[in-house]
């Protein structure tokens, strides 16, 4: 099994704010804003996404515009056209885990502290062909992903199809970093890597730590 940690979600550099975490550990996952032109009628706005604490996500994003809702935890997909994350995803296989974390703000944490919010258990990895009309009907079951809502195809797009029975968005966020966005010392021996998780480059769990990491990730499922 391979386990890859990826940073996602709105932040101060992309969206101008952070997702909220509440004192009881619950949270809202707020995606980044959409930056590309969309197919007419296919866009998803922050007001379309229901917040788990009531209302819609525009109250946390500060925007009623279109959102790049990716990863999405309804049909469990994640898309990536850019390097190096694209190549990292292509190394994955059925049963591997793509783990997502984000920066948060809240009354009891320093702004930017990172928490794990959930994961996809890989069912399939798709290199998306642009040879057929866009969006490709051969991948219609993945069209809830934000990349298939865009009006122009992305020739380098890779989409992770998660197994809905084995993938999840947590109810309680699991702390990954300190206030300087460095991996908590007590987690280094669990996930097998240390240092900054500020950047959006994926971090692999070493093979020596996959069992411990898997147990930590799935104990709160």
C-alpha angles and dihedrals in degrees: 000000000000123000122197124188116210130182116229140157138067117316141166092274095048113033098002098250144055135248114263125249120192129216092256090059097255119127148178120244106220114188125215121266118270113255101184136071112266136215108265111268094008101090123110118214129201087251089058093059115082114223116228090228094051134283122038134301096258088083088066101034096048088225138092092196132107119301132208094230098195128167092033121195100202099076091007107240138145127190131198129175098170135084139278094019092049092060091045091056091050089062091061129096141187111308096022119123129237104198121200128208133173142187116260143190128207144142094270102040137062112255112267098025107151125233132181110243104182146302147238120236102215117245095165141349115220127200099202116229120217092198093096129057115289126285092032113239090207086072097039091130088065098049093110086076113104094235092063089054091063118101096227125056119241109222093205097046118139119186127197114215108204127207105247092208092056103031126082151175107222124238090211120042115231115222114241105168144028125243090282090056094249121137112268110258091233090057097050092083091048102048097026100230135085142188133055124359092179096108125069096238111121119252120213123217107230115245089246090064104038094101094051092043093049091051091049093047096047100041091082097042 
